[in-house]
């Protein structure tokens, strides 16, 4: 399987840094790195009406965009599920 480049927006990087516990932050980073090898893992969902996907990691959600032509994954938003799912 081809490897995708992983890009993260400045706002998503700040949201990742704002995650309260180091343990949660570490799990999110591992999940993000895994997107480079499999951009559509089991459990991810395409958001209707957009080109974004949503992935769950504990109480957090990761919103990202996959570009198969350029083989890239762009992380758009990371946050608590209460905030991201709205």
matplotlib code that plots the C-alpha trace (Angstrom):
import matplotlib.pyplot as plt

x = [0.0, 1.2, 2.3, 0.5, 2.1, 0.6, -0.2, -1.7, -3.2, -2.0, -5.3, -5.3, -1.7, -2.8, -5.8, -3.5, -1.2, -4.2, -5.2, -5.1, -3.4, -0.1, -1.6, -4.4, -2.0, 0.2, -2.7, -3.9, -0.4, -0.2, -3.6, -2.5, 0.7, -1.3, -3.4, -0.2, -0.4, -4.1, -6.1, -9.5, -9.1, -11.9, -14.1, -13.6, -16.7, -17.2, -19.1, -22.0, -21.9, -18.2, -14.9, -13.9, -13.6, -14.1, -12.1, -12.7, -9.9, -11.4, -13.3, -11.6, -12.4, -10.1, -11.5, -9.3, -9.3, -7.8, -6.4, -5.7, -4.3, -1.5, -1.3, -1.8, -3.9, -4.6, -5.7, -8.3, -9.6, -8.9, -11.1, -13.5, -16.3, -18.9, -17.3, -16.3, -19.5, -21.5]
y = [0.0, 3.5, 5.9, 9.2, 12.4, 13.8, 17.5, 19.3, 22.8, 25.4, 25.4, 21.6, 21.7, 24.1, 21.9, 18.9, 20.9, 21.9, 18.3, 18.0, 14.8, 13.5, 10.1, 11.3, 13.4, 10.4, 8.3, 11.0, 11.3, 7.5, 7.6, 10.5, 8.7, 5.6, 7.7, 8.0, 4.2, 3.7, 7.0, 5.1, 2.8, 0.8, 3.1, 6.2, 7.8, 10.1, 13.3, 13.7, 16.7, 17.3, 15.8, 15.2, 12.1, 11.7, 9.4, 8.6, 8.3, 8.0, 11.1, 13.0, 13.3, 13.9, 15.6, 15.1, 15.4, 12.7, 13.6, 10.4, 12.2, 13.8, 11.0, 13.3, 13.4, 16.9, 17.1, 19.8, 19.7, 17.8, 18.2, 16.8, 14.9, 17.3, 20.2, 18.5, 16.7, 19.9]
z = [0.0, -0.9, 1.8, 2.1, 3.3, 6.4, 6.6, 9.6, 9.6, 12.1, 13.9, 14.2, 15.6, 18.3, 19.1, 19.5, 21.8, 23.9, 24.6, 28.4, 29.2, 27.8, 27.4, 25.2, 23.1, 22.6, 21.4, 19.0, 17.5, 17.0, 15.3, 13.1, 12.0, 11.2, 8.7, 6.5, 5.8, 5.8, 5.3, 5.6, 8.6, 10.1, 12.1, 10.0, 8.5, 5.6, 6.5, 4.2, 2.0, 2.4, 1.4, 5.0, 7.1, 10.8, 13.0, 16.7, 19.3, 22.7, 23.6, 20.7, 17.0, 14.1, 11.0, 7.9, 4.2, 1.9, -1.5, -3.4, -6.5, -4.4, -1.9, 1.1, 4.2, 5.7, 9.3, 9.6, 13.2, 16.4, 19.4, 22.0, 20.4, 21.9, 19.9, 16.7, 16.0, 15.9]

ax = plt.figure().add_subplot(projection="3d")
ax.plot(x, y, z, "-o")
ax.set_aspect("equal")
plt.show()
